């Protein structure tokens, strides 16, 4: 299963690949910003994602993952 959505200036894909979802984020120019498996996230992981993108992206992804 794959979910794609737009948040602000970013396009986000959250793809279920078994036990580890994969998060991929592109900017509005189509440049890939992040491509990471999400297995056991730490607060620092989300801080880094927010620095690369925005807090709004982090909030949306966390809500889809059921982490908030």
Residue pairs with C-beta under 8 A, 6 or more apart in sequence:
1 15
1 16
2 13
2 14
2 15
2 16
3 13
3 14
3 15
3 64
4 11
4 12
4 13
4 14
5 11
5 12
5 60
6 12
7 53
7 54
7 56
7 57
7 60
8 54
8 56
8 57
9 27
9 28
9 54
10 25
10 26
10 27
10 28
10 33
10 53
10 54
10 57
11 25
11 26
11 27
11 28
12 23
12 24
12 25
12 57
12 60
12 61
13 22
13 23
13 24
13 25
14 21
14 22
14 23
14 61
14 64
14 65
15 21
15 22
15 24
17 37
19 39
20 37
20 38
20 39
21 37
21 38
21 65
22 35
22 36
22 37
22 38
23 34
23 35
23 36
23 37
23 38
23 49
23 61
24 32
24 34
24 35
25 32
25 33
25 34
25 35
25 49
25 52
25 53
25 57
26 32
26 33
27 33
33 52
33 53
34 49
34 52
34 53
38 45
38 65
41 67
46 58
46 62
49 57
49 58
49 61
50 57
50 58
59 68
62 68
